[in-house]
Amino acid sequence: MRPTRFALIATLAATLGGGCADSTDPRPATFDVIVTNILRPGCATATCHSAMTKAEGLDFSTVAAAAESIDHEGLVPVGGGDPADSQLVYLLTTSGEKRMPVDSPLPDVDIELISNWIAAGAVK
């Protein structure tokens, strides 16, 4: 599984230009923006990572709950760093049954924003 993870991350990095320098996304790569615009609408649904269901122990219904979930479950390297080391990025970019969200993968631009946030230090 590990070679697949790194191959996917390498492909993502190559596709996205390796960083935010060439990004056309006007949204800042901040945790508040990521939770409000990406994680809450795409992941905090009634059957997944909401305050009621907390699938896999994750609650993305609020910024505070998302910060606690990400820290507790180790989805992002402490202090940020390489997005390739992030379980969150892995789950968003892998193929098959482990890919999240299950019903509809996030757009590449959203994954790029999350990757840029992690690379910039993953400040919450």
Backbone as ProteinMPNN parsed JSONL, in Angstrom:
{"seq_chain_A": "MRPTRFALIATLAATLGGGCADSTDPRPATFDVIVTNILRPGCATATCHSAMTKAEGLDFSTVAAAAESIDHEGLVPVGGGDPADSQLVYLLTTSGEKRMPVDSPLPDVDIELISNWIAAGAVK", "coords_chain_A": {"N_chain_A": [[0.819, -1.186, 0.0], [1.987, 1.255, 0.675], [3.754, 2.079, -1.5], [1.815, 2.838, -3.35], [0.609, 4.988, -2.071], [2.697, 6.927, -1.977], [3.164, 7.18, -4.687], [0.748, 8.269, -5.528], [0.787, 10.725, -4.154], [3.055, 11.888, -5.298], [2.184, 12.108, -7.929], [0.045, 13.852, -7.534], [1.443, 16.124, -6.59], [3.009, 16.716, -8.829], [1.016, 17.254, -10.7], [-0.206, 19.445, -9.549], [1.752, 21.296, -9.547], [3.5, 21.342, -7.469], [3.138, 23.148, -5.353], [1.922, 26.253, -3.931], [2.619, 28.383, -5.511], [1.886, 28.554, -8.216], [-0.819, 28.422, -8.033], [-4.256, 29.023, -8.69], [-6.254, 29.345, -6.961], [-8.094, 31.443, -4.988], [-8.548, 31.291, -2.286], [-7.274, 31.495, 1.045], [-4.812, 29.299, 2.465], [-5.759, 28.309, 5.097], [-6.637, 26.877, 8.275], [-9.254, 27.445, 9.181], [-10.558, 28.153, 6.772], [-10.28, 25.756, 5.36], [-11.738, 23.927, 6.965], [-14.295, 25.169, 7.028], [-14.945, 25.496, 4.281], [-14.302, 23.106, 2.975], [-13.95, 20.604, 4.545], [-16.229, 20.58, 6.299], [-18.557, 20.873, 4.514], [-18.06, 18.69, 2.743], [-17.49, 16.452, 4.292], [-18.644, 16.402, 6.862], [-21.191, 15.15, 7.001], [-24.476, 13.748, 7.598], [-24.136, 10.971, 7.817], [-21.458, 10.57, 8.135], [-18.757, 12.294, 9.209], [-19.909, 13.97, 11.223], [-21.115, 15.853, 14.112], [-22.914, 14.169, 15.299], [-22.515, 11.542, 14.297], [-19.714, 10.986, 14.059], [-17.881, 9.294, 12.572], [-15.238, 6.958, 12.589], [-14.216, 8.326, 14.717], [-13.956, 10.967, 14.038], [-14.855, 14.348, 13.866], [-15.981, 16.827, 11.956], [-17.61, 19.009, 12.138], [-17.336, 21.531, 13.284], [-14.841, 24.138, 13.568], [-13.28, 23.898, 15.892], [-13.874, 21.244, 16.722], [-12.91, 19.855, 14.504], [-10.171, 20.458, 14.635], [-9.462, 19.172, 17.014], [-10.101, 16.519, 16.322], [-8.336, 16.003, 14.176], [-5.868, 16.287, 15.447], [-6.065, 14.32, 17.472], [-6.382, 11.924, 16.046], [-4.122, 11.89, 14.528], [-3.963, 12.734, 11.826], [-2.603, 14.639, 10.427], [0.785, 15.575, 10.085], [2.475, 16.571, 13.047], [2.96, 19.969, 13.466], [2.948, 20.354, 10.791], [4.511, 20.034, 7.584], [5.656, 17.678, 5.232], [3.208, 17.027, 2.9], [2.963, 14.433, 1.928], [3.34, 12.841, 4.08], [1.023, 12.888, 5.437], [-1.841, 11.451, 6.766], [-4.38, 12.356, 6.246], [-4.176, 13.577, 3.667], [-3.447, 11.304, 2.27], [-5.816, 9.744, 2.512], [-7.558, 11.33, 1.059], [-6.533, 11.176, -1.49], [-6.024, 8.559, -2.264], [-6.938, 5.551, -4.054], [-9.813, 3.442, -4.546], [-11.59, 1.654, -1.911], [-10.791, 2.989, 0.399], [-10.64, 5.67, -0.118], [-11.569, 8.977, 0.632], [-13.845, 11.723, 0.465], [-16.268, 9.093, 0.408], [-18.483, 8.995, -1.399], [-18.09, 11.075, -3.281], [-15.18, 12.178, -4.563], [-12.986, 14.787, -3.393], [-12.442, 17.876, -5.138], [-9.421, 18.482, -7.025], [-8.369, 21.025, -6.533], [-9.21, 21.579, -3.936], [-7.855, 19.611, -2.488], [-5.288, 20.435, -3.019], [-5.249, 22.866, -1.602], [-5.451, 21.939, 1.046], [-3.061, 20.452, 1.148], [-1.209, 22.534, 0.803], [-1.678, 23.97, 3.145], [-0.758, 22.125, 5.065], [1.945, 21.919, 4.29], [2.74, 24.484, 4.908], [2.878, 24.479, 7.62], [0.637, 23.664, 9.01], [-1.012, 25.157, 10.789], [-3.441, 25.662, 13.268]], "CA_chain_A": [[0.0, 0.0, 0.0], [2.834, 2.431, 0.788], [4.172, 2.611, -2.798], [0.673, 3.496, -3.968], [0.428, 6.279, -1.39], [3.703, 7.874, -2.427], [2.946, 7.42, -6.112], [-0.372, 9.2, -5.642], [1.228, 12.039, -3.696], [3.965, 12.408, -6.318], [1.343, 12.489, -9.055], [-0.679, 15.054, -7.121], [2.392, 17.233, -6.541], [3.373, 17.057, -10.198], [-0.163, 17.827, -11.328], [-0.514, 20.743, -8.957], [2.892, 22.189, -9.659], [4.347, 21.255, -6.299], [2.96, 24.159, -4.318], [0.909, 27.277, -4.146], [3.13, 29.471, -6.327], [1.14, 28.636, -9.463], [-2.222, 28.172, -7.746], [-5.209, 30.07, -9.032], [-7.262, 29.333, -5.904], [-7.953, 32.681, -4.21], [-8.75, 31.055, -0.85], [-6.04, 31.282, 1.801], [-4.643, 27.943, 2.988], [-5.862, 28.365, 6.557], [-7.47, 25.812, 8.821], [-10.649, 27.886, 9.182], [-11.072, 28.045, 5.395], [-10.349, 24.334, 5.014], [-12.875, 23.312, 7.67], [-15.551, 25.804, 6.617], [-15.241, 25.359, 2.849], [-14.009, 21.786, 2.411], [-14.251, 19.468, 5.419], [-17.615, 20.582, 6.781], [-19.531, 20.503, 3.476], [-17.787, 17.419, 2.078], [-17.224, 15.326, 5.192], [-19.471, 16.437, 8.083], [-22.555, 14.818, 6.613], [-25.217, 13.007, 8.627], [-23.676, 9.591, 7.956], [-19.989, 10.463, 8.176], [-17.959, 12.923, 10.26], [-20.672, 15.038, 11.878], [-21.112, 15.793, 15.575], [-23.771, 13.061, 15.718], [-22.021, 10.216, 13.925], [-18.279, 10.904, 14.348], [-17.303, 8.081, 11.978], [-13.807, 6.803, 12.852], [-13.834, 9.259, 15.775], [-13.703, 12.282, 13.45], [-15.963, 15.306, 13.838], [-15.591, 18.011, 11.191], [-18.758, 19.915, 12.137], [-16.883, 22.869, 13.675], [-13.389, 24.305, 13.489], [-12.697, 23.346, 17.121], [-14.002, 19.784, 16.684], [-12.005, 19.363, 13.463], [-8.803, 20.562, 15.15], [-9.291, 18.093, 17.99], [-10.13, 15.246, 15.598], [-7.109, 15.861, 13.392], [-4.784, 16.069, 16.397], [-6.254, 13.051, 18.17], [-6.223, 10.792, 15.132], [-2.833, 11.972, 13.835], [-4.182, 12.81, 10.382], [-1.67, 15.608, 9.868], [2.016, 15.584, 10.878], [2.551, 17.653, 14.03], [3.747, 21.083, 12.946], [2.907, 20.364, 9.335], [5.62, 19.366, 6.918], [5.432, 17.106, 3.915], [1.867, 16.464, 2.741], [3.064, 12.991, 1.669], [3.328, 12.164, 5.377], [-0.278, 13.137, 6.046], [-2.888, 10.45, 6.591], [-5.515, 13.054, 5.642], [-3.926, 13.675, 2.227], [-3.522, 9.936, 1.746], [-7.222, 9.333, 2.396], [-8.198, 12.15, 0.024], [-5.956, 10.933, -2.813], [-5.89, 7.147, -2.6], [-8.038, 5.013, -4.847], [-10.48, 2.293, -3.942], [-12.548, 1.807, -0.822], [-10.278, 3.847, 1.473], [-10.695, 7.072, -0.519], [-12.566, 9.819, 1.271], [-15.14, 11.166, 0.809], [-16.618, 7.876, -0.321], [-19.435, 9.225, -2.487], [-17.608, 11.999, -4.298], [-13.858, 12.69, -4.199], [-12.818, 16.237, -3.397], [-11.742, 18.409, -6.314], [-7.975, 18.649, -6.859], [-8.075, 22.346, -5.968], [-9.406, 21.473, -2.487], [-6.745, 18.809, -1.964], [-4.12, 21.32, -3.099], [-5.329, 23.821, -0.495], [-5.108, 21.178, 2.256], [-1.627, 20.154, 1.054], [-0.485, 23.786, 1.034], [-1.808, 24.262, 4.578], [0.15, 21.213, 5.765], [3.316, 22.317, 3.944], [3.013, 25.767, 5.562], [2.976, 24.318, 9.059], [-0.621, 23.118, 9.545], [-1.441, 25.952, 11.938], [-4.89, 25.6, 13.485]], "C_chain_A": [[0.866, 1.253, 0.0], [3.315, 2.947, -0.573], [3.034, 3.344, -3.494], [0.476, 4.883, -3.381], [1.415, 7.303, -1.931], [3.57, 8.168, -3.916], [1.813, 8.41, -6.314], [0.029, 10.61, -5.229], [2.151, 12.675, -4.735], [3.183, 12.88, -7.534], [0.592, 13.767, -8.748], [0.249, 16.261, -7.14], [2.78, 17.675, -7.946], [2.222, 17.747, -10.915], [-0.421, 19.244, -10.843], [0.657, 21.713, -9.006], [3.741, 22.241, -8.407], [4.159, 22.332, -5.262], [1.977, 25.218, -4.72], [1.378, 28.385, -5.074], [2.314, 29.644, -7.608], [-0.361, 28.468, -9.259], [-3.082, 29.35, -8.174], [-6.336, 30.135, -8.008], [-7.083, 30.581, -5.049], [-8.104, 32.478, -2.702], [-7.414, 30.895, -0.145], [-6.007, 29.864, 2.363], [-4.598, 27.995, 4.506], [-6.803, 27.27, 7.025], [-8.945, 26.199, 8.821], [-11.281, 27.745, 7.801], [-11.239, 26.58, 5.01], [-11.542, 23.668, 5.683], [-14.184, 23.856, 7.125], [-15.932, 25.493, 5.177], [-15.046, 23.962, 2.271], [-14.483, 20.658, 3.324], [-15.708, 19.442, 5.884], [-18.585, 20.203, 5.659], [-19.306, 19.111, 2.875], [-17.732, 16.214, 2.995], [-18.132, 15.269, 6.424], [-20.934, 16.211, 7.743], [-23.192, 13.956, 7.694], [-24.684, 11.593, 8.849], [-22.162, 9.464, 8.125], [-19.385, 11.159, 9.397], [-18.647, 14.141, 10.864], [-20.569, 14.888, 13.39], [-21.922, 14.598, 16.067], [-23.134, 11.698, 15.451], [-20.544, 9.997, 14.251], [-17.652, 9.599, 13.843], [-15.786, 8.091, 12.165], [-13.31, 7.792, 13.905], [-13.602, 10.679, 15.284], [-14.972, 13.121, 13.404], [-15.462, 16.564, 13.141], [-16.709, 19.051, 11.164], [-18.412, 21.337, 12.548], [-15.364, 22.934, 13.556], [-12.723, 23.671, 14.705], [-12.74, 21.818, 17.116], [-13.057, 19.188, 15.646], [-10.556, 19.397, 13.944], [-8.516, 19.436, 16.133], [-9.239, 16.732, 17.296], [-8.827, 14.994, 14.858], [-5.927, 15.589, 14.314], [-4.869, 14.682, 17.021], [-5.955, 11.853, 17.273], [-4.91, 10.829, 14.353], [-2.955, 12.045, 12.326], [-3.192, 13.724, 9.671], [-0.397, 15.563, 10.714], [2.042, 16.779, 11.831], [3.46, 18.741, 13.48], [3.78, 21.156, 11.435], [4.077, 19.61, 8.74], [5.24, 18.87, 5.553], [4.021, 16.524, 3.821], [1.866, 14.958, 2.465], [3.063, 12.184, 2.96], [1.988, 12.292, 6.094], [-1.27, 12.028, 5.724], [-4.114, 11.093, 5.931], [-5.336, 13.145, 4.131], [-3.988, 12.291, 1.584], [-4.976, 9.514, 1.522], [-7.956, 10.107, 1.298], [-7.71, 11.817, -1.378], [-5.838, 9.469, -3.204], [-7.06, 6.7, -3.478], [-8.681, 3.859, -4.085], [-11.328, 2.65, -2.742], [-12.073, 2.704, 0.311], [-10.377, 5.335, 1.141], [-11.849, 7.783, 0.175], [-12.68, 11.13, 0.504], [-15.515, 10.023, -0.128], [-17.457, 8.176, -1.557], [-18.885, 10.073, -3.627], [-16.257, 12.566, -3.884], [-13.821, 14.217, -4.243], [-12.134, 16.68, -4.681], [-10.246, 18.591, -6.01], [-7.624, 19.984, -6.211], [-8.248, 22.337, -4.445], [-8.275, 20.676, -1.839], [-5.461, 19.629, -1.994], [-4.106, 22.301, -1.932], [-4.95, 23.139, 0.825], [-3.613, 20.867, 2.272], [-0.789, 21.401, 1.329], [-0.53, 24.183, 2.509], [-0.834, 23.399, 5.377], [1.599, 21.644, 5.523], [3.721, 23.618, 4.638], [3.043, 25.668, 7.079], [1.732, 23.808, 9.744], [-1.086, 23.841, 10.821], [-2.96, 25.917, 12.039], [-5.387, 26.865, 14.14]], "O_chain_A": [[0.493, 2.24, -0.635], [3.289, 4.159, -0.792], [3.259, 4.359, -4.154], [0.207, 5.84, -4.107], [1.028, 8.411, -2.302], [3.837, 9.286, -4.355], [1.9, 9.291, -7.169], [-0.349, 11.581, -5.884], [2.04, 13.868, -5.018], [3.483, 13.93, -8.103], [0.504, 14.663, -9.587], [-0.122, 17.315, -7.656], [2.868, 18.871, -8.223], [2.429, 18.711, -11.652], [-0.801, 20.125, -11.615], [0.539, 22.846, -8.541], [4.617, 23.098, -8.292], [4.974, 22.424, -4.345], [1.284, 25.095, -5.729], [0.583, 29.266, -5.4], [2.078, 30.773, -8.038], [-1.102, 28.381, -10.237], [-2.694, 30.51, -8.04], [-7.279, 30.909, -8.178], [-6.027, 30.763, -4.443], [-7.82, 33.389, -1.923], [-6.513, 30.237, -0.665], [-7.048, 29.297, 2.697], [-3.559, 27.762, 5.125], [-7.653, 26.796, 6.272], [-9.799, 25.373, 8.498], [-12.41, 27.271, 7.678], [-12.24, 26.21, 4.396], [-12.28, 22.924, 5.036], [-15.086, 23.087, 6.794], [-17.102, 25.253, 4.88], [-15.564, 23.66, 1.196], [-15.321, 19.848, 2.928], [-16.346, 18.39, 5.863], [-19.378, 19.279, 5.843], [-20.27, 18.427, 2.533], [-17.904, 15.081, 2.546], [-18.36, 14.19, 6.969], [-21.806, 16.981, 8.146], [-22.508, 13.49, 8.605], [-24.773, 11.071, 9.96], [-21.647, 8.352, 8.247], [-19.499, 10.648, 10.511], [-18.045, 15.207, 10.998], [-20.003, 13.915, 13.889], [-21.645, 14.069, 17.144], [-23.209, 10.801, 16.292], [-20.172, 8.905, 14.682], [-16.978, 8.892, 14.593], [-15.131, 9.106, 11.929], [-12.113, 8.066, 13.979], [-13.101, 11.515, 16.036], [-16.024, 12.66, 12.962], [-14.616, 17.282, 13.675], [-16.75, 19.887, 10.262], [-19.135, 22.267, 12.189], [-14.693, 21.907, 13.455], [-11.712, 22.982, 14.568], [-11.755, 21.168, 17.468], [-12.468, 18.133, 15.879], [-9.797, 18.462, 13.688], [-7.451, 18.82, 16.088], [-8.417, 15.886, 17.651], [-8.279, 13.893, 14.911], [-5.077, 14.755, 14.003], [-3.874, 13.959, 17.093], [-5.34, 10.881, 17.712], [-4.613, 9.902, 13.6], [-2.13, 11.474, 11.614], [-2.97, 13.601, 8.467], [-0.484, 15.516, 11.941], [1.663, 17.884, 11.443], [4.592, 18.472, 13.076], [4.548, 21.926, 10.86], [4.575, 18.654, 9.334], [4.571, 19.573, 4.794], [3.674, 15.622, 4.584], [0.875, 14.281, 2.738], [2.814, 10.979, 2.94], [1.845, 11.849, 7.234], [-1.508, 11.708, 4.56], [-4.806, 10.445, 5.146], [-6.26, 12.82, 3.385], [-4.518, 12.132, 0.484], [-5.319, 8.989, 0.463], [-8.879, 9.578, 0.678], [-8.386, 12.132, -2.357], [-5.576, 9.166, -4.368], [-8.053, 7.416, -3.613], [-8.135, 3.373, -3.094], [-11.736, 3.799, -2.572], [-12.892, 3.143, 1.118], [-10.216, 6.175, 2.027], [-12.954, 7.253, 0.286], [-11.689, 11.598, -0.056], [-15.128, 9.998, -1.297], [-17.172, 7.666, -2.641], [-19.176, 9.821, -4.796], [-16.189, 13.359, -2.944], [-14.531, 14.849, -5.025], [-11.333, 15.937, -5.247], [-9.865, 18.828, -4.863], [-6.681, 20.061, -5.423], [-7.506, 23.019, -3.739], [-7.797, 21.033, -0.762], [-4.636, 19.522, -1.086], [-3.054, 22.538, -1.338], [-4.21, 23.708, 1.628], [-2.967, 21.007, 3.311], [0.231, 21.325, 2.015], [0.458, 24.674, 3.056], [-0.157, 23.902, 6.274], [2.388, 21.721, 6.465], [4.899, 23.834, 4.924], [3.218, 26.681, 7.757], [1.758, 23.541, 10.946], [-1.498, 23.209, 11.794], [-3.673, 26.111, 11.054], [-6.583, 26.996, 14.402]]}, "name": "protein", "num_of_chains": 1, "seq": "MRPTRFALIATLAATLGGGCADSTDPRPATFDVIVTNILRPGCATATCHSAMTKAEGLDFSTVAAAAESIDHEGLVPVGGGDPADSQLVYLLTTSGEKRMPVDSPLPDVDIELISNWIAAGAVK"}
